[in-house]
Amino acid sequence: MPLASCFEDRLCNPTDEHAMVRQTMRDLVRREVEPQAEEHDLSGTLNLDLLRKLGELGLLGITVPEEDGGAGLDALAAVIVHEELAYADPGFALAYLAHALLFVNNFYYAANPTQRAKYLPKTLTGEWVGAMGMTEPAVGTDVLGMKTVARRTGDGYVLNGRKTFITNGPEADVYVIYAQLDGRLTSFVVERSSPGFSASEKIPKMGMRASTMSELIMEEVSVPAENLLGKEGGGITNMMRNLEIERLGLAAMSLGIANRCLDVMSRYAVEREAFGHSIADFGQIQRHIGESFAKTEAIRALLYGVAATVAHDRRNRLGTDAVKLFASTAAKEVADAAVQVLGGYGYCTEYRVEQFLRDAKLIEIGGGTLEAHQKNITRDLVKLLRR
């Protein structure tokens, strides 16, 4: 159990249902997630069996209403799940996010009843893995400049283009793909088995290795008309709505990382002796621990405060930009402090803090770069001032 959990209150568990979700996750993390985490970081593989166990608990559709087979929970519950998973295995938490939020949540709130009936049963159990294709080799933050195009045919659409850095790309069976249709961003459901669709080999990466990523290649991929997601030109609405909960999920992962690194460095500082004293008695070490605790609690307060304001029909772009911007950098700083406190042991793999430092860096890039959040926040504040 995280050391900082003794400071949790109704901010983090506002209802008994949220508290039950957290306890369920802690039990799962201790029993199933922690024991396999290091192995999958080293091998760079996604634990599909573990993902399907989350499906058995109803967590792959955490934000999907119960009447459609989901858990019927809110954004705050999704935050709890990502925080607890990332405490043990940030890479696996990222794969979960790509499936449960980037595909399932995104798909559900843009789909019609026929599409939901076709794709939800397999993706809610984890029989099919989901992913989202947005980023391109030459286009990252500038999503409106994407080059993947769709054209109409007699019975649907044809897609051509490439996506890259796609989490779950190597394993996914179904994707939400964004493309330009007559210059307007439009989203489609594309199955891996579609002729002309392929995924590259896994892309090696610095951290988050327990999740995989690849390029997606589309060469004259036929998409039936019924796989248009929402309406033509509606892709930007689908994308922006889903970005809010994605940012919350990534910020929650940052909190999980910070929690873990704070715990490891604090326990190590108590146990480690130098010059006849526990190193926790030394001011230099106290600075790292004290500042790390303050940053971790600041992430927690901002994250849970913002999460309470977000729902599929209620947005808070300014708040989600702010929490993702702050949490990602603060978590990386806490992870770096843990490596410093542990010294040589921190730089090596025994305590895993070097892994958490590697993993933390991704959140400053994925789901919106630091620079993108800074731009968005400034733009929104200026708009408020100019009203």
C-alpha positions, -999 to +999 in steps of 0.1 A: +000+000+000+014+034-009+029+053+020+010+084+011-024+066+013-027+075+049-033+111+037-062+102+014-097+114+023-130+120+006-111+141-021-097+109-035-126+085-025-157+108-026-181+079-025-181+043-011-182+031-047-149+050-054-133+035-023-144+001-034-128+006-068-095+017-051-095-014-028-103-037-057-074-022-077-050-024-047-058-061-043-053-067-080-021-047-082-006-066-052-017-100-065-014-098-102+003-066-115+034-062-093+047-097-097+048-095-135+059-058-140+097-061-142+095-091-165+074-072-191+095-041-188+126-061-196+110-081-224+091-052-239+059-071-241+023-065-233+007-089-208-025-097-227-037-121-201-036-094-175-055-070-197-082-096-201-084-100-163-093-064-161-120-072-186-133-098-162-136-071-135-155-048-159-127-023-160-121-022-197-154-004-201-151+017-169-168+047-184-194+028-205-229+027-190-240-005-174-269-010-198-243-014-226-221-038-206-197-014-189-190-005-153-210+028-155-184+047-136-171+083-139-139+100-148-128+100-112-131+062-110-109+060-142-084+082-125-083+058-095-077+028-118-048+045-136-032+057-104-032+023-088-020+005-119+009+029-125+021+025-089+033-010-100+035-009-137+032+023-157+038+006-190+008-017-185-012+012-173-005+030-206-017-001-225-048-001-204-054+036-211-050+031-249-076+003-248-101+016-222-099+054-230-084+059-264-105+032-280-134+021-258-144+055-243-137+073-276-156+048-296-186+045-273-195+081-272-192+086-309-208+053-320-244+044-328-262+015-313-254-009-342-217-001-339-218-006-302-235-039-305-209-051-330-177-040-313-183-036-275-187-073-265-153-082-277-135-051-266-151-050-231-138-085-223-104-079-239-109-106-265-102-079-290-076-052-281-083-016-292-061+013-301-064+048-316-046+061-347-040+099-346-002+108-346+016+106-379+053+104-389+054+141-399+025+153-378+022+152-340+007+181-321-006+197-353-034+171-357-053+193-382-023+189-405-025+151-407-020+136-441-040+104-438-069+108-462-103+091-469-123+092-501-158+081-507-166+051-528-199+036-539-203+015-507-181+033-482-147+049-479-110+041-488-082+052-464-046+059-473-018+070-449+004+062-420+002+066-383+030+062-358+038+058-321+005+039-318+002+023-283-012-012-286-006-010-324+011-044-326-016-063-308-048-044-315-076-060-335-096-028-340-087+009-342-103+043-342-086+060-371-086+098-379-084+109-415-091+139-437-122+136-457-126+166-481-103+185-457-124+178-426-112+155-398-133+124-397-131+092-376-136+056-387-136+021-371-110+000-389-104-037-382-069-051-384-080-078-408-090-051-434-071-057-467-044-031-472-041-025-434-009-035-416+012-027-385+050-024-384+072-043-361+073-029-325+091+004-322+119+002-295+115+029-269+131+044-237+103+036-212+068+023-209+081-009-223+054-031-209+032-014-235+040-017-272+038+007-301+041+005-339+033+023-371+000+017-389+001+015-427-031+020-448-029+014-485-063+015-502-080+002-471-118-003-477-140+009-449-177+001-451-201+031-447-214+017-414-179+021-399-180+059-402-178+070-365-202+098-359-207+120-389-184+132-417-163+160-404-171+151-368-137+137-360-124+169-343-154+168-319-148+132-311-111+138-306-113+169-284-140+153-262-118+122-256-086+142-250-100+155-217-102+120-201-070+109-217-052+138-200-067+128-167-056+092-172-021+102-180-019+126-150-032+098-128-003+076-140+020+105-131+006+104-096+011+066-094+047+070-104+053+098-079+036+077-051+059+047-059+091+067-060+083+087-029+077+054-010+109+038-023+131+067-014+115+073+020+119+037+031+154+035+017+164+066+035+152+052+068+171+019+063+203+031+047+231+043+071+261+065+064+286+079+089+267+062+117+233+077+109+202+069+089+205+090+058+170+103+065+188+124+092+207+144+065+194+177+053+202+169+016+181+138+017+153+155+036+151+181+009+145+154-018+119+136+003+101+168+016+099+184-019+088+151-034+060+146-009+048+182-015+048+176-053+030+143-049+003+158-028+000+188-051-006+164-081-032+145-060-052+177-050-052+192-085-059+159-102-089+148-081-103+184-081-102+186-119-115+150-124-146+158-104-155+184-130-152+162-161-177+139-177-185+128-213-209+157-216-190+182-193-156+195-203-128+213-186-101+218-211-083+244-191-082+222-160-072+190-178-044+208-196-032+222-163-032+189-144-014+171-172+012+198-175+019+200-138+017+163-130+039+150-158+068+172-149+064+169-111+063+131-113+095+130-134+112+152-108+101+129-080+114+099-099+147+117-105+149+125-068+144+088-059+173+078-082+194+105-065+185+094-029+193+057-038+225+067-056+241+037-073+212+015-062+188+039-079+207+039-111+206+001-112+175-020-116+170-035-082+146-009-068+130-001-102+132+037-097+153+040-129+124+024-147+099+048-132+121+077-143+122+064-178+084+058-178+077+093-164+093+110-193+068+097-218+039+116-200+057+149-208+053+140-245+024+117-251-012+128-250+000+164-256+035+178-251+044+202-224+046+229-251+011+221-263-004+224-229+014+257-223+000+270-256-035+258-248-036+272-213-023+306-225-048+307-254-078+299-231-068+324-204-063+351-231-098+343-244-113+347-210-095+381-205-108+393-239-144+385-234 
